[in-house]
Amino acid sequence: MSPQFDLERYLNVRSAYGASLAVDGTLAFLMDTTGTAQVWTLEESGGWPRQRTFGEESVGFVSWSPERHELAFSRDEGGNERAQLFRLAPDSGEVHALTDVPEAKHRWGGWSHDGDRVAFTSNRRDERVFDVYVQGRTESGGDADLVYEGDGWLSLGGWDPDDERLLVVESHSSFDQDLYALDVDTGKLTHLSPHEGAVRHQSAGWGPDGESIYLVTDRDSDTLYLARLDVETGAVETVVGGGEWNVDGVALDQESGRLAYSRNVEGYTELTVGELDGPTDVRTYPELDLPGGLAGGVAWSDDADRFALTATGRTENANVHVVDLETRREPGGATGTASERWTRASTAGIPRESFRKPELIHYETFDGREIPALFSLPEQPVAGETPVIVDVHGGPESQRRPSFSGLTQYFLSRGYAVLEPNVRGSTGYGKAYTHLDDVEKRMDSVRDLRAGADWLADHGLIDPDRIAVKGGSYGGFMVLAAMTEYPELWAAGVDVVGIANFVTFLKNTGSWRRELREAEYGSLADDREFLESISPVNRVDRIEAPLFVVHGENDPRVPVGEAEQIVAALRDRDVPVELRIYDDEGHGLSKRTNQIDAYTDVVAFLDEHV
């Protein structure tokens, strides 16, 4: 039997991710060794990492300048998501504020190729919309040039090869984006992707010739595929077809034409590396094998002979690997491991071999559809007596993938099984599957949870009277909805930053994101009666099982009032309920001290009731 460790040890398993490579090859990355994600650097594989930022708040990203030994990073306050941008000179340790408008959000858009300017979008002019800004590397936020006034949710896909245009992405919903080319000098915006209906245009970046965009899209397809969009004509040509599974991301080096693209196969990553051999042809390199089964965040070196990425898996905590392309450029060449793990994020002394892998299963739901799920059993399950946690992802435009989770591994080490379903509405299984829970079909996804509970009840190892349901954000709504719709199924529930009332949620969520959320859930103007009918707080009299609620005081996505409503309603009915609110957190718990505090109580709650 594997040795047992307490919860704090599992929550102290570290993660290293979010890599960027400097011109001289120095690796910058984020690591949460101190309890929050900070910027660290490494000059060689396995070397001693140097911490570069210090503070109580997590860093959001890090990006080296393409010309100088300096980097950009972002940080918000207390999880409020109003990120500010900073420039760091590692040699001196000096930090310079690029933006200083604390009431506004700032979304990084990249360095110009000469490293003299940065671009970003921000809602500083009007909280509801994002504008495009450009400023010099030494200037402060007040000196930024407003290049274009937007009227929606704008983000940037980087500079063209001549540093004359920016790629602008306008999101109408999670599944509908438009692309534009913005002339930085004149402010002229050119629409590149006219289309009808919802079409995804994602992971987009300029091609080497400056006259094309490479992206993943589901235009005229159920799944995402890699495509080339001609800037002049708007024509879209397939580069790599999607087939059954999404091509869900691409990272292209502008100068060399080398690229890496990923395919999402039942939640696992298949990464392909190669180079453009013509506008729509890719010459691929020998197959790349990385540990864990999940990889992403590709960052190319200056000469594109190497790239860094993050690799993780259910038994592999996140670490940064560097792939050397010189050893695998030609098929039939070196076939040994050409990637090297540079970071050594600690497992807190817990043996990797003690971590449990999930089984990919499918269970039938009410309409005959097969619901994919990850199912994990403890090392020594007891027939008919094993308790289980049904863990529901957020989004809903998301997917539970087999990444590392210290909390999940702790539950498994303590004898719990864990079922992680990708109910209808999840991404990763095609456009049609994703839209099966839209607006009036919302509760069909909750019926998928019931089918999962039925599958567990029929499983020979699971105790059907000891099934708990847990989830965060939209997953928190799913917890509450499951407990109101099917109260007899659950022994307990854990709701983390979840939606209790769709009407108050849509009223109070950040104004910049309200329109995007209404595209998924329904609008207050047209669907208010329906939204009220499915809001768990309006059906709270049906909840029978004990509930534990966790929320951040500064949550701009699902405001803390959602937690307070459901807790007050349950206390009025004498249903056992516990509430933890953290005044220095936002949408979820980012600080390790808060994670340990909250989940210690969650574990005690589940041990008592499940």
Backbone torsions as a table, in degrees:
resi	resn	phi	psi	omega
1	MET	NA	138.1	-178.4
2	SER	-67.6	148.6	176.9
3	PRO	-64.7	151.3	179.9
4	GLN	-103.9	143.1	178.2
5	PHE	-128.4	154.9	-177.6
6	ASP	-77.0	170.2	-175.5
7	LEU	-59.9	-40.1	-177.5
8	GLU	-59.7	-35.9	177.3
9	ARG	-63.8	-44.2	-179.7
10	TYR	-64.9	-37.8	179.7
11	LEU	-76.9	-9.3	175.6
12	ASN	-93.7	3.8	171.2
13	VAL	-64.7	127.7	-172.1
14	ARG	-89.0	163.6	175.7
15	SER	-132.3	137.5	173.0
16	ALA	-123.6	130.0	-171.1
17	TYR	-163.7	-179.0	172.2
18	GLY	66.9	50.0	-170.1
19	ALA	-76.1	154.3	170.7
20	SER	-147.5	138.3	-178.6
21	LEU	-107.4	130.0	178.3
22	ALA	-80.0	168.7	178.5
23	VAL	-57.6	-37.1	-178.9
24	ASP	-86.8	6.0	176.8
25	GLY	93.3	-3.6	178.2
26	THR	-65.2	135.1	-179.7
27	LEU	-95.1	128.1	168.9
28	ALA	-110.0	145.4	-178.1
29	PHE	-160.0	169.9	176.0
30	LEU	-102.7	138.3	176.8
31	MET	-146.1	142.7	-172.7
32	ASP	-102.4	33.3	-178.5
33	THR	-56.7	-39.1	-175.6
34	THR	-83.2	-2.8	-177.8
35	GLY	112.2	-18.8	171.6
36	THR	-138.0	157.5	-178.6
37	ALA	-69.0	124.7	176.7
38	GLN	-128.2	166.5	178.9
39	VAL	-83.1	130.7	175.7
40	TRP	-128.7	158.6	175.9
41	THR	-132.6	154.5	177.3
42	LEU	-138.7	139.2	177.9
43	GLU	-98.4	-14.8	178.9
44	GLU	-157.7	161.6	-179.5
45	SER	-61.5	131.3	176.7
46	GLY	73.3	3.8	178.8
47	GLY	-71.4	-179.9	-179.8
48	TRP	-83.4	118.6	-178.5
49	PRO	-74.1	147.6	179.3
50	ARG	-114.9	125.6	178.3
51	GLN	-76.2	132.8	-174.6
52	ARG	-113.8	-23.8	175.1
53	THR	-121.6	153.1	-174.2
54	PHE	-141.3	133.3	179.4
55	GLY	163.5	171.2	-179.2
56	GLU	-84.3	-20.5	-177.0
57	GLU	-94.8	145.9	-178.9
58	SER	-71.6	146.0	172.9
59	VAL	-87.1	139.6	-174.7
60	GLY	-88.0	-36.2	179.2
61	PHE	-159.2	167.2	172.7
62	VAL	-141.2	140.8	-178.0
63	SER	-147.9	121.0	176.3
64	TRP	-70.0	146.7	169.1
65	SER	-65.9	144.4	179.3
66	PRO	-74.2	-8.9	-175.4
67	GLU	-127.9	-29.9	-173.4
68	ARG	-118.6	162.4	178.1
69	HIS	-86.0	69.3	178.2
70	GLU	-149.2	158.5	-176.6
71	LEU	-140.3	158.7	176.7
72	ALA	-107.3	148.3	174.5
73	PHE	-151.1	170.2	-179.4
74	SER	-130.0	157.7	177.1
75	ARG	-159.4	141.4	174.7
76	ASP	-109.1	-169.2	179.3
77	GLU	-121.7	116.5	173.2
78	GLY	61.3	27.4	178.2
79	GLY	76.9	18.1	-177.7
80	ASN	-79.2	-6.2	176.1
81	GLU	66.6	12.0	173.5
82	ARG	-91.3	71.3	-171.9
83	ALA	-68.4	140.6	171.3
84	GLN	-109.5	154.6	-177.8
85	LEU	-104.7	143.9	-177.2
86	PHE	-136.3	154.9	173.1
87	ARG	-117.6	131.3	-176.2
88	LEU	-118.9	130.6	171.8
89	ALA	-100.7	101.1	-173.3
90	PRO	-59.2	-35.3	-175.9
91	ASP	-63.8	-39.1	-179.6
92	SER	-98.2	-17.9	-176.1
93	GLY	80.0	1.9	-177.5
94	GLU	-72.3	133.7	176.7
95	VAL	-113.1	127.1	-179.0
96	HIS	-116.3	128.0	179.1
97	ALA	-75.8	116.0	174.4
98	LEU	-77.2	-35.1	176.7
99	THR	-126.0	149.4	179.0
100	ASP	-148.1	57.9	177.9
101	VAL	-126.7	79.5	-168.2
102	PRO	-63.3	-18.3	179.2
103	GLU	-84.8	-3.7	-175.9
104	ALA	-114.7	155.0	172.3
105	LYS	-87.4	144.9	176.0
106	HIS	-131.4	127.1	-175.8
107	ARG	-117.8	117.5	-173.3
108	TRP	-60.1	137.0	179.2
109	GLY	-120.8	-4.5	173.3
110	GLY	112.1	159.2	172.6
111	TRP	-80.0	147.0	165.2
112	SER	-69.1	160.1	-174.7
113	HIS	-64.3	-27.1	177.7
114	ASP	-86.5	-1.7	177.8
115	GLY	72.1	8.0	-176.2
116	ASP	-87.1	-21.0	-175.8
117	ARG	-134.2	158.1	172.0
118	VAL	-126.7	154.4	177.3
119	ALA	-124.7	149.8	176.7
120	PHE	-159.9	164.2	169.8
121	THR	-110.8	151.6	-178.3
122	SER	-154.9	152.9	176.4
123	ASN	-104.4	31.8	-177.4
124	ARG	-68.8	-28.5	179.1
125	ARG	-76.6	-41.2	-177.8
126	ASP	-149.1	119.1	-174.2
127	GLU	-56.1	-24.4	-173.2
128	ARG	-82.1	-17.9	-172.8
129	VAL	-136.4	164.8	-178.7
130	PHE	-116.0	137.0	175.7
131	ASP	-110.6	165.2	179.3
132	VAL	-103.2	130.5	-179.6
133	TYR	-124.8	150.5	172.4
134	VAL	-133.5	139.2	177.0
135	GLN	-150.7	161.4	176.7
136	GLY	-71.0	158.0	-176.1
137	ARG	-66.1	-24.0	-177.9
138	THR	-100.8	-3.3	-177.1
139	GLU	-85.3	161.5	175.9
140	SER	-96.1	173.2	-175.4
141	GLY	-60.0	-31.1	-179.6
142	GLY	-68.9	-15.6	-178.7
143	ASP	-98.5	5.5	-178.4
144	ALA	-68.3	142.4	177.0
145	ASP	-88.7	124.6	174.2
146	LEU	-77.4	106.7	-174.9
147	VAL	-87.6	-36.0	-177.9
148	TYR	-151.7	133.2	176.0
149	GLU	-91.2	118.3	-179.2
150	GLY	-92.8	171.3	175.3
151	ASP	-132.8	26.3	179.6
152	GLY	-163.3	-154.5	-176.6
153	TRP	-92.2	100.0	-177.6
154	LEU	-108.1	139.9	170.6
155	SER	-136.4	172.3	-174.4
156	LEU	-120.2	144.1	178.0
157	GLY	-108.0	15.8	174.8
158	GLY	103.0	174.8	-178.2
159	TRP	-88.6	150.3	173.8
160	ASP	-74.1	168.9	-174.4
161	PRO	-58.8	-22.9	-179.1
162	ASP	-98.6	4.8	-179.0
163	ASP	58.0	31.6	178.9
164	GLU	-105.5	-26.4	-176.7
165	ARG	-129.6	152.6	173.1
166	LEU	-113.6	142.5	173.2
167	LEU	-86.1	120.7	-177.6
168	VAL	-109.2	132.9	177.9
169	VAL	-114.1	121.3	175.7
170	GLU	-106.4	121.2	-179.0
171	SER	-99.5	124.0	174.9
172	HIS	-94.2	-27.6	173.3
173	SER	-161.7	-179.5	178.5
174	SER	-65.7	-17.0	-175.6
175	PHE	-121.7	20.9	-179.8
176	ASP	-150.7	110.0	178.7
177	GLN	-130.7	153.3	172.2
178	ASP	-120.2	147.5	179.0
179	LEU	-111.0	142.9	179.4
180	TYR	-139.0	151.5	169.7
181	ALA	-104.4	125.5	-177.9
182	LEU	-110.9	118.2	175.0
183	ASP	-74.8	117.5	-173.0
184	VAL	-66.8	-36.0	-177.5
185	ASP	-75.2	-41.4	-174.7
186	THR	-98.2	-18.5	-175.7
187	GLY	77.3	8.1	179.4
188	LYS	-72.5	132.2	-179.0
189	LEU	-111.0	125.6	-180.0
190	THR	-112.9	123.9	-179.2
191	HIS	-76.1	125.0	-176.8
192	LEU	-103.3	-17.2	-168.9
193	SER	-133.6	53.1	176.7
194	PRO	-57.0	138.0	-179.9
195	HIS	-162.3	165.1	176.0
196	GLU	-112.1	143.3	-179.3
197	GLY	76.3	-175.0	-179.0
198	ALA	-84.4	124.1	177.9
199	VAL	-136.5	131.9	176.4
200	ARG	-85.0	134.1	171.0
201	HIS	-130.0	97.7	-168.0
202	GLN	-130.2	165.3	178.5
203	SER	52.0	40.5	-170.6
204	ALA	-90.6	142.4	176.2
205	GLY	-156.1	158.9	-178.5
206	TRP	-66.5	142.6	173.1
207	GLY	-80.5	169.1	-177.1
208	PRO	-59.8	-29.7	-176.8
209	ASP	-84.7	-6.8	-178.2
210	GLY	73.2	-0.4	-178.8
211	GLU	-114.6	14.2	-179.7
212	SER	-147.5	158.3	175.5
213	ILE	-122.0	131.9	173.0
214	TYR	-104.7	134.8	-171.1
215	LEU	-158.4	172.4	167.1
216	VAL	-109.6	140.4	-176.0
217	THR	-149.3	158.0	173.2
218	ASP	-115.2	25.7	177.2
219	ARG	-58.7	122.7	179.8
220	ASP	59.1	30.2	-178.5
221	SER	-149.9	152.3	175.2
222	ASP	-79.9	-28.2	-179.3
223	THR	-116.5	161.5	179.0
224	LEU	-75.4	143.4	176.3
225	TYR	-137.0	161.5	178.5
226	LEU	-84.8	129.9	-172.9
227	ALA	-137.9	162.3	172.7
228	ARG	-116.3	127.1	178.6
229	LEU	-108.4	123.4	179.1
230	ASP	-79.6	121.4	-175.6
231	VAL	-63.6	-35.3	-176.1
232	GLU	-75.5	-45.3	-172.7
233	THR	-101.5	-19.7	-175.1
234	GLY	79.5	2.1	179.5
235	ALA	-66.3	140.0	178.9
236	VAL	-114.1	123.2	179.2
237	GLU	-118.4	142.6	179.6
238	THR	-76.4	132.9	173.2
239	VAL	-101.9	-50.0	175.2
240	VAL	-135.3	120.1	-177.9
241	GLY	-68.9	153.1	-179.5
242	GLY	-78.4	-44.9	-176.2
243	GLY	66.3	-139.6	-177.2
244	GLU	-72.9	-29.2	-172.7
245	TRP	-120.6	149.8	-178.6
246	ASN	-66.7	137.2	157.2
247	VAL	-84.9	106.4	-165.6
248	ASP	-102.9	2.8	177.1
249	GLY	-172.9	152.8	177.3
250	VAL	-145.0	140.0	174.1
251	ALA	-125.6	115.7	-174.3
252	LEU	-115.9	129.0	172.3
253	ASP	-83.1	120.2	-172.7
254	GLN	-61.6	-41.4	-172.2
255	GLU	-75.5	-42.9	-173.9
256	SER	-93.1	-22.2	-174.2
257	GLY	79.2	7.6	175.4
258	ARG	-76.9	146.6	-175.5
259	LEU	-148.3	158.3	172.0
260	ALA	-131.7	131.2	176.8
261	TYR	-131.3	150.2	-175.1
262	SER	-116.3	145.8	173.9
263	ARG	-118.2	132.6	-178.6
264	ASN	-94.2	104.0	-177.8
265	VAL	-109.3	102.1	-178.7
266	GLU	53.0	36.1	177.3
267	GLY	93.4	-13.8	179.4
268	TYR	-97.5	151.9	-176.1
269	THR	-94.1	129.6	165.7
270	GLU	-110.6	112.0	-175.7
271	LEU	-101.8	128.4	178.1
272	THR	-116.6	134.3	-180.0
273	VAL	-119.8	140.9	179.4
274	GLY	-171.5	-155.6	177.4
275	GLU	-149.7	151.9	178.3
276	LEU	-65.7	131.3	176.9
277	ASP	-122.6	56.6	-170.1
278	GLY	118.1	168.2	-174.9
279	PRO	-57.2	-37.2	-175.8
280	THR	-126.2	13.6	178.8
281	ASP	-110.4	139.4	179.0
282	VAL	-122.4	124.9	172.4
283	ARG	-93.4	114.4	-173.5
284	THR	-90.7	151.9	177.1
285	TYR	-93.2	171.0	178.1
286	PRO	-55.6	153.2	-175.2
287	GLU	-57.9	139.1	180.0
288	LEU	-105.0	129.7	-179.0
289	ASP	-116.9	120.8	179.0
290	LEU	-120.9	150.0	-177.6
291	PRO	-71.1	154.0	170.9
292	GLY	95.7	-34.6	178.0
293	GLY	96.4	-8.3	177.5
294	LEU	-128.9	138.3	178.8
295	ALA	-151.1	151.5	178.5
296	GLY	-178.4	-176.1	178.9
297	GLY	69.4	43.2	-178.3
298	VAL	-66.2	131.9	177.2
299	ALA	-132.2	118.7	-176.3
300	TRP	-80.2	149.5	171.2
301	SER	-76.4	171.3	-176.9
302	ASP	-60.2	-40.4	-178.9
303	ASP	-95.2	2.4	178.1
304	ALA	61.2	19.8	173.4
305	ASP	-84.3	-12.3	179.6
306	ARG	-141.8	160.0	167.1
307	PHE	-146.0	154.9	176.2
308	ALA	-108.1	152.0	175.5
309	LEU	-156.7	166.5	177.6
310	THR	-100.5	130.2	176.6
311	ALA	-119.4	138.1	-179.8
312	THR	-152.6	177.3	178.7
313	GLY	-178.5	174.8	-177.1
314	ARG	-63.3	-27.2	177.6
315	THR	-111.6	10.2	-179.2
316	GLU	-130.4	110.5	174.1
317	ASN	-65.9	156.4	-171.1
318	ALA	-65.7	132.3	174.8
319	ASN	-143.0	157.5	179.3
320	VAL	-93.3	129.6	176.6
321	HIS	-113.7	150.1	174.6
322	VAL	-117.8	129.3	-177.2
323	VAL	-106.4	125.3	178.5
324	ASP	-95.6	112.7	-176.1
325	LEU	-78.9	-18.2	-177.2
326	GLU	-63.1	-25.8	-178.6
327	THR	-90.9	-3.8	-174.6
328	ARG	-138.9	27.4	-175.6
329	ARG	-74.1	-36.7	-175.8
330	GLU	-106.9	134.6	173.0
331	PRO	-55.9	140.0	-178.1
332	GLY	87.8	-3.3	178.2
333	GLY	-81.8	-150.3	-177.4
334	ALA	-58.7	132.4	-178.5
335	THR	-113.8	-0.2	177.3
336	GLY	-72.8	-179.2	-179.2
337	THR	-65.1	119.2	-179.5
338	ALA	-104.6	5.7	175.5
339	SER	-110.2	151.5	-177.5
340	GLU	-135.7	130.7	178.9
341	ARG	-77.5	116.1	-178.0
342	TRP	-87.6	-38.8	-176.9
343	THR	-94.0	157.7	-179.2
344	ARG	-129.1	59.1	178.0
345	ALA	-61.0	128.8	-170.0
346	SER	-72.2	147.3	169.7
347	THR	-94.8	16.5	178.8
348	ALA	58.3	30.5	177.6
349	GLY	80.1	3.9	178.3
350	ILE	-85.8	126.2	-178.9
351	PRO	-61.4	132.4	179.2
352	ARG	-58.6	-34.0	-176.9
353	GLU	-68.0	-11.5	178.2
354	SER	-85.0	-14.5	179.2
355	PHE	-71.1	142.2	-174.6
356	ARG	-99.5	137.9	175.8
357	LYS	-92.0	148.9	176.0
358	PRO	-86.8	160.5	170.2
359	GLU	-101.8	135.8	175.0
360	LEU	-82.5	118.3	-179.1
361	ILE	-125.7	167.8	173.8
362	HIS	-135.3	134.4	176.8
363	TYR	-124.7	150.3	-176.8
364	GLU	-82.8	136.9	178.9
365	THR	-108.4	-171.4	-167.5
366	PHE	-60.4	-30.2	-177.0
367	ASP	-103.4	17.2	178.7
368	GLY	85.5	-5.2	180.0
369	ARG	-72.2	148.7	177.2
370	GLU	-94.8	123.9	-179.5
371	ILE	-98.6	121.5	177.9
372	PRO	-76.1	147.4	-179.1
373	ALA	-157.4	155.8	171.0
374	LEU	-100.7	128.8	-177.2
375	PHE	-125.0	122.8	-177.8
376	SER	-121.0	136.3	177.4
377	LEU	-112.7	148.4	174.2
378	PRO	-67.9	170.8	-175.5
379	GLU	-62.1	-37.6	-177.6
380	GLN	-130.9	74.2	178.4
381	PRO	-67.6	149.6	179.4
382	VAL	-106.5	124.4	-176.1
383	ALA	-54.7	123.9	176.5
384	GLY	74.3	1.1	-175.1
385	GLU	-127.9	0.9	-175.4
386	THR	-77.9	122.7	175.1
387	PRO	-75.1	159.1	-175.8
388	VAL	-143.1	146.3	174.4
389	ILE	-112.9	122.3	172.7
390	VAL	-89.9	111.4	-172.0
391	ASP	-107.2	115.3	-170.5
392	VAL	-106.0	128.9	-179.8
393	HIS	-73.7	165.3	178.0
394	GLY	-88.9	-162.4	178.0
395	GLY	123.6	-98.2	0.2
396	PRO	-73.2	-5.3	-178.3
397	GLU	-78.5	69.8	-178.6
398	SER	-155.1	-175.6	-176.1
399	GLN	-153.1	133.8	172.8
400	ARG	-77.8	115.3	-179.7
401	ARG	-115.0	160.3	-171.8
402	PRO	-80.3	56.4	175.4
403	SER	-83.0	170.2	-177.0
404	PHE	-75.7	140.6	174.7
405	SER	-141.7	112.9	177.9
406	GLY	-62.6	-36.8	179.9
407	LEU	-65.2	-43.7	178.0
408	THR	-61.9	-42.8	179.4
409	GLN	-64.6	-34.8	177.0
410	TYR	-64.0	-47.5	179.3
411	PHE	-57.7	-43.0	179.5
412	LEU	-63.6	-38.2	179.9
413	SER	-68.2	-19.6	-179.3
414	ARG	-100.4	12.2	172.3
415	GLY	96.5	-0.4	175.2
416	TYR	-81.4	144.5	163.4
417	ALA	-90.5	161.6	-179.8
418	VAL	-137.0	127.4	174.0
419	LEU	-113.3	127.0	-178.4
420	GLU	-122.5	93.3	-175.3
421	PRO	-84.3	147.2	169.3
422	ASN	-106.1	79.2	-176.3
423	VAL	-65.1	167.2	178.6
424	ARG	-53.0	143.3	-173.0
425	GLY	100.7	-16.5	178.2
426	SER	-71.8	151.8	174.1
427	THR	-85.3	168.6	177.3
428	GLY	100.5	-7.2	-174.9
429	TYR	-127.2	19.7	177.1
430	GLY	101.5	160.1	-176.2
431	LYS	-61.4	-44.5	-176.1
432	ALA	-61.6	-43.5	180.0
433	TYR	-62.6	-39.2	-177.8
434	THR	-64.2	-32.0	-175.8
435	HIS	-92.5	5.5	-177.5
436	LEU	-71.0	-11.2	-179.7
437	ASP	-115.2	13.6	-174.9
438	ASP	-65.8	133.4	171.1
439	VAL	44.9	-105.3	-172.2
440	GLU	-67.4	-11.4	177.7
441	LYS	-97.1	12.3	-174.7
442	ARG	-54.7	-44.6	-172.6
443	MET	-75.6	-9.5	174.3
444	ASP	-64.6	-31.5	177.7
445	SER	-68.1	-32.1	176.5
446	VAL	-69.4	-34.7	175.3
447	ARG	-63.9	-31.3	174.9
448	ASP	-64.6	-33.5	176.1
449	LEU	-66.4	-40.1	177.9
450	ARG	-61.1	-42.2	178.8
451	ALA	-61.4	-36.3	176.3
452	GLY	-64.4	-41.3	177.3
453	ALA	-64.5	-37.8	177.0
454	ASP	-64.4	-40.4	178.2
455	TRP	-61.6	-41.5	178.7
456	LEU	-65.4	-40.6	-178.9
457	ALA	-62.0	-29.1	179.9
458	ASP	-88.0	-6.4	-179.5
459	HIS	-77.7	132.2	-172.7
460	GLY	-63.5	-21.1	-176.2
461	LEU	-94.7	-16.2	-171.9
462	ILE	-93.4	138.6	171.7
463	ASP	-85.0	112.5	-175.9
464	PRO	-65.5	-13.7	178.7
465	ASP	-93.6	4.0	-176.5
466	ARG	-130.0	53.2	178.6
467	ILE	-109.6	119.4	175.7
468	ALA	-106.4	155.5	178.2
469	VAL	-124.1	134.1	-173.8
470	LYS	-138.8	144.5	177.4
471	GLY	-173.0	161.9	-179.1
472	GLY	-125.0	144.5	178.6
473	SER	63.3	-120.4	173.9
474	TYR	-59.4	-33.7	174.9
475	GLY	-61.9	-30.3	174.1
476	GLY	-66.7	-40.0	172.9
477	PHE	-58.9	-43.4	-179.6
478	MET	-60.3	-37.4	175.4
479	VAL	-59.8	-52.0	-177.3
480	LEU	-65.2	-40.4	179.7
481	ALA	-66.2	-40.6	178.2
482	ALA	-62.5	-38.1	-178.2
483	MET	-73.5	-25.2	176.6
484	THR	-86.7	-35.9	-177.2
485	GLU	-79.0	-37.2	-174.7
486	TYR	-134.2	63.8	-173.0
487	PRO	-61.6	-25.2	-176.1
488	GLU	-74.0	-12.9	-173.0
489	LEU	-86.2	-22.5	-164.1
490	TRP	-113.0	136.5	175.6
491	ALA	-86.0	-23.7	179.9
492	ALA	-169.5	164.2	176.9
493	GLY	-137.5	149.1	175.5
494	VAL	-129.0	115.9	-176.8
495	ASP	-112.0	115.8	179.4
496	VAL	-111.6	117.5	-179.6
497	VAL	45.5	45.6	-175.1
498	GLY	-93.4	162.8	178.9
499	ILE	-88.7	123.5	176.8
500	ALA	-103.5	-26.4	-174.1
501	ASN	-143.4	108.2	-175.7
502	PHE	-63.1	-30.1	-178.6
503	VAL	-68.9	-51.1	-179.8
504	THR	-70.0	-32.0	176.5
505	PHE	-60.3	-50.4	-178.3
506	LEU	-68.0	-31.8	177.1
507	LYS	-67.5	-38.0	-167.5
508	ASN	-106.2	-10.3	177.9
509	THR	-65.4	161.3	-178.8
510	GLY	-50.9	132.4	-174.4
511	SER	-60.5	-27.0	-179.1
512	TRP	-70.5	-16.1	-176.3
513	ARG	-116.9	-0.8	-174.4
514	ARG	-61.9	-45.2	-177.6
515	GLU	-63.1	-39.1	179.1
516	LEU	-65.0	-38.5	-179.6
517	ARG	-71.8	-35.3	178.4
518	GLU	-66.2	-28.9	177.1
519	ALA	-62.7	-27.6	-179.9
520	GLU	-92.6	-46.0	-169.8
521	TYR	-94.2	-22.5	-170.6
522	GLY	111.9	155.8	-174.2
523	SER	-100.4	154.5	175.9
524	LEU	-65.1	-31.1	-178.4
525	ALA	-71.4	-40.0	-171.9
526	ASP	-106.2	-23.1	-169.3
527	ASP	-127.1	20.1	-173.0
528	ARG	-58.9	-45.1	-178.2
529	GLU	-61.0	-42.6	178.2
530	PHE	-65.1	-43.4	-179.1
531	LEU	-62.3	-37.3	176.2
532	GLU	-65.9	-36.5	-175.6
533	SER	-69.2	-27.1	-178.2
534	ILE	-102.1	-1.8	-179.5
535	SER	-71.4	123.7	-176.1
536	PRO	-56.7	-32.4	-177.7
537	VAL	-64.0	-23.8	179.0
538	ASN	-86.9	-2.3	177.2
539	ARG	-128.0	24.5	-172.2
540	VAL	-65.1	-21.7	179.4
541	ASP	-64.8	-12.5	179.7
542	ARG	-90.1	-11.8	-178.7
543	ILE	-74.2	127.9	-179.7
544	GLU	-114.5	-32.6	-173.4
545	ALA	-83.5	154.0	176.3
546	PRO	-62.6	150.0	-176.9
547	LEU	-132.1	140.0	174.3
548	PHE	-117.6	129.4	-175.3
549	VAL	-122.1	133.2	177.9
550	VAL	-125.8	136.4	180.0
551	HIS	-153.2	156.5	174.6
552	GLY	-100.6	134.6	-177.7
553	GLU	-60.6	-31.3	-172.9
554	ASN	-100.4	17.8	-175.2
555	ASP	-63.5	114.8	179.0
556	PRO	-87.8	-12.3	-176.9
557	ARG	-89.6	-58.5	175.6
558	VAL	-116.1	94.1	-174.6
559	PRO	-56.8	152.8	-172.9
560	VAL	-61.2	-19.3	177.5
561	GLY	-59.6	-24.6	176.9
562	GLU	-63.0	-43.3	178.1
563	ALA	-66.8	-43.5	-176.6
564	GLU	-64.7	-35.8	179.1
565	GLN	-63.2	-51.2	-174.5
566	ILE	-68.0	-36.5	-179.9
567	VAL	-67.4	-44.5	179.3
568	ALA	-61.3	-42.2	-179.2
569	ALA	-64.2	-38.9	180.0
570	LEU	-72.5	-38.0	178.2
571	ARG	-64.4	-33.5	176.6
572	ASP	-63.7	-23.8	-177.8
573	ARG	-105.8	8.7	176.5
574	ASP	61.1	28.9	172.4
575	VAL	-83.9	132.5	179.8
576	PRO	-58.2	122.3	-178.8
577	VAL	-147.6	139.7	176.5
578	GLU	-124.1	145.2	-176.8
579	LEU	-131.7	132.9	172.2
580	ARG	-127.4	119.6	176.3
581	ILE	-116.0	131.5	-178.1
582	TYR	-112.4	121.3	-171.1
583	ASP	-78.6	-4.7	177.9
584	ASP	-118.1	27.6	-179.9
585	GLU	-130.3	160.3	177.7
586	GLY	-115.7	-118.9	-176.0
587	HIS	-85.8	78.5	-175.7
588	GLY	112.6	175.2	-177.6
589	LEU	-106.1	114.5	-178.1
590	SER	-100.8	-17.7	-176.7
591	LYS	-97.0	131.1	-174.6
592	ARG	-61.8	-36.9	179.9
593	THR	-60.9	-38.6	177.9
594	ASN	-71.1	-38.1	176.8
595	GLN	-59.9	-45.9	-179.6
596	ILE	-63.5	-44.3	-179.9
597	ASP	-61.0	-50.0	-175.5
598	ALA	-67.6	-48.8	-172.0
599	TYR	-78.0	-19.0	169.3
600	THR	-61.7	-42.9	178.2
601	ASP	-71.2	-37.0	177.3
602	VAL	-61.3	-44.1	179.7
603	VAL	-61.6	-46.1	178.9
604	ALA	-60.9	-39.2	178.7
605	PHE	-62.6	-47.4	-179.8
606	LEU	-68.4	-38.4	178.0
607	ASP	-61.8	-35.2	-179.9
608	GLU	-72.3	-43.2	-170.2
609	HIS	-99.6	-16.4	-177.1
610	VAL	-116.7	NA	NA
